[in-house]
């Protein structure tokens, strides 16, 4: 047993999808979440800037005495994961390999789509991961940069005309490609999945990168004998770099419980 918390960080709200799944699978565990809401999105930043932000985020969590770290940001994973993995003594998890494995196992027609930020798509991380699993897969990767600001501004309903128009434009090529499986290659994107599903149709399986990674983390924590035993309820603490109120309101709606008293604004350096 290791009673230290699990640390999770993301550029903003997207990592809440990972936190939600982790809390379902490991309800006894304490979790520390950092959302860099003051500098989101990362996907349009330069490589050097992403690496700089990632190191600051990771250092913040390590200073909270965590036992494992989940990089719940596909952009950071595609650009800076190897660097972060080599710095810290704790286990560091990325959000690319687990969803890639799930997508490769699920697809029936061998056609897999990937959507993500510009930096994630530019890196080719998902294509490489999918090809390592099954070289015969056909993969289409599309950047959807406006999905993150849509989520951050609460424009996530399937009836939102602006969100639908943007999704129709972004996903037209995917529909023509005929993928039966789509990796949501940004942890923000499951928050807008109703819009995505409405545009591409219910016949396409959506793979949630954060949730698939949470499953991997839960299995690993338990297998390594680090899990907190049953009988207690874990505490989730949230740290953000911008407005506490804005984050608290959205997080409470998404998680289904009031998080207001557990959110603190911090400054990273």
Secondary structure, DSSP 8 states (H G I E B T S, - for coil): ---S-EEEEESSSTTHHHHHHHHHH-TTS-EEEEE-TTS---TTS-HHHHHHHHHHHHHHHHTTT-SEEEE--HHHHHHHHHHHHHH-SSEEE-SSHHHHHHHHHH-SSSEEEEEE-HHHHHHTHHHHHHHHH-TT-EEEEEE-THHHHHHHTT---TT-HHHHHHHHHHHHHHHHHT-SEEEE-STTGGGGHHHHHHHH-TTSEEEEHHHHHHHHHHHHHHHTT----TTS---EEEEESS-HHHHHHHHHHHHTS--GGGEEE----
